[in-house]
Amino acid sequence: MRKEAGLTLAQAVDGLPFDESTLQRVETGWKSFRQGSHLRALLERYGIEDEEEIDRLVTLQREGASREWWTGVSTSLLSGMPRFLGVESAAREVRIFHPTAVPGLLQTEAYADTAPATQAH
């Protein structure tokens, strides 16, 4: 949305209560806003006026920051992973790319039957 608005990181955060590094971490998924008002201010800066879209994104941010089923297992996860788990339950789509593998959820029985078997040497 920032790029669509034609803004640099510096322009996007100018006058807002967070800095460029925070916004960069939010954009890359390494951090989330602690306050919905920060997200709302940013969306306003980006020119997003559709209240339904704003509410959807704020709800997604809030739900993504919640700690539900994974709270008890977060200590056994790799550093940085717990922040992604809360987002999973709120996701509406998943994007994935791998140049040589078909994701398991997309594999059909026919694909599995025709896939070349790995041979041990």
Salt bridges, closest charged atoms under 4 A:
GLU27 OE2 - ARG2 NE 2.58
GLU53 OE2 - ARG56 NH2 3.04
ASP55 OD1 - ARG40 NH2 3.00
GLU93 OE1 - ARG95 NE 3.06
